[in-house]
Amino acid sequence: MSEHAHVDGVYPFPAVTQTRTIETNGTSLHVRVGGHGPAVVMLHGFGTTGDMWGHLASRLIEDHMVVAPDLRGLGLSSKPDGGYDKKNQAADLVGVLDALGVRTAELVTHDIGIMVGFAVAATHPERVSRWVAIDAPLPGIGPWDQITKDPAMWHFGFGGRDMERLVAGRERIYLDRFWNELSRDHKRFDEAKRQHYAALYARPGAMRASFAQFLAFSQDAADNGTFLAQGKLQMPVLALGGEATFGPMIGAVMQCVADNVGHVIIPDCGHWITEEQPQATTDVVVDFLHRRS
């Protein structure tokens, strides 16, 4: 049984879940794995780790093989100096699939995880059977220029040695800003969860890696333009937005990159969709994944 099956503060993964360290693409990723059946790969974003998926994993594990990594540089994965462009992180994920013997997978992605998920689906469309994209934009796609001009997105360019010094020892303050401002009701991202994630983001190198995820956006935008030039994705895509955050925009973004897009808005919800509305989110995702094309 995994030490991470029961983590204080976050919804636990099923007890049958194990944790593995998978060496891939010049780094090592911390991955939660459990269950049998079609593989579903769940990718977190900034402000959480793979721990965010416990509620969903508990439903899917009945008939899926659940795979939930910590992205490069985040959570318990290693913190290399570079490689944070999403095309390279897609290679991280393909390496995880190969190590687990998984040929094709369903993707469930949130925040930065969406950007990695798009790169996986665009570079290896034969490996992705369907894709859930939750509450974030894609660099260079659709309304991206307007998004980057929004003063609330100041963190996109926030990185470097002085920013690291500003945040060092104050990781909780920096993270509270995201958990508070991007939620419909900040009390739903409760104190136990905040302490859990703040400790992970205070690990050596974690905040530098977090900044690097955002600082790669200009490279990601260029890569995404190249992906799009090769044609739209054909696998079924579900665009899932929090009513108070990316709401309808996520559907518009996904329609730019895929031909077969469904769109759902979770009411009374902000960006932290698995914390704010875990049951509604789980129901929508499970229903989509069970609708075999």
Buried (B, 14 or more C-beta within 10 A) or exposed (E): EBEBBEBEBBBBBBEBBBBBEBEBBBBBBBBBBBBEEBBBBBBBBBBBBBBBBBBBBBBBBEBBBBBBBBBBBBBBBBBBEEBBBBBBBBBBBBBBBEBBEBEBBBBBBBBBBBBBBBBBBBBBBEBBBBBBBBBBBBBBBBEBEEBBEEEEBEBBBBBEEEBBEBBEEBBBEBBBEBBBEBBBEBEBBBEEBBEBBBEBBBBEBBBBBBBBBBBBBBBBBEBBEEBBEEEBBEBBBBBBBBBBBBBEBBBBBBBBBBEBBBBBBBEEBBBBBBBBBBEBBBBBBBEBBEEEE
